């Protein structure tokens, strides 16, 4: 996701995969980038369940 200020002083949001996960408070693995093992390790490392109980890990 990227956000920038345009020449017209408007915010432009660039998100090629959409904003549904952001607004749905979801974290998902991107199979093109990380393995299942790496994803699980990162989820545990970041302690989502403890720090953000409303986040849905899928």
URWOKA-V101867 format. One record per run of one state. SS is the DSSP state (@ for helix, = for strand, . for the rest). FROM is the first residue (numbers start at 1). LEN is the number of residues. Records with the same first field share a line. If there is no record, write none. Layout:
BEGIN
SS: FROM-LEN  FROM-LEN
END
This chain:
BEGIN
.: 1-1  6-5  15-5  24-2  28-8  47-1  52-4  58-1
=: 2-4  11-4  26-2  56-2
@: 20-4  36-11  48-4
END
